[in-house]
């Protein structure tokens, strides 16, 4: 199967590349033409990001390095931006991306930035979490393991 990347243009939703504010404009422009629904992927790798989050600033570059050096099949990479701390907009973006049910269940009302949720798309369940303490090989292994389980 082919590598799947999701690119949806929505408020606070940045997909297909890094999630820093300086990358968001270029990622939106470059990926807006390739909109692939999460439903076509087996795994959604969902980065929960905010500009003010120190953990995000550590985790995001690691994820980018891993994504650039690996070919993750059947995986949609998504960034949900919680910079504005607007839960309603955040969950609307999660719904647009097709991951709202898993995100809502995982956070149970308390959104925590600085982590990547690995979501089994069919089961709509979080099957793994990546955090800033993981090194690049561990991140790659976690995504590969989750993709094989999804």
Secondary structure as UniProt FT lines:
FT   TURN            11..12
FT   STRAND          13..15
FT   HELIX           21..31
FT   TURN            32..33
FT   HELIX           38..40
FT   STRAND          43..49
FT   TURN            51..52
FT   HELIX           54..69
FT   TURN            73..74
FT   STRAND          75..81
FT   TURN            83..84
FT   HELIX           87..97
FT   HELIX           100..107
FT   TURN            108..109
FT   STRAND          115..120
FT   TURN            121..124
FT   STRAND          125..131
FT   TURN            132..133
FT   HELIX           136..149
//
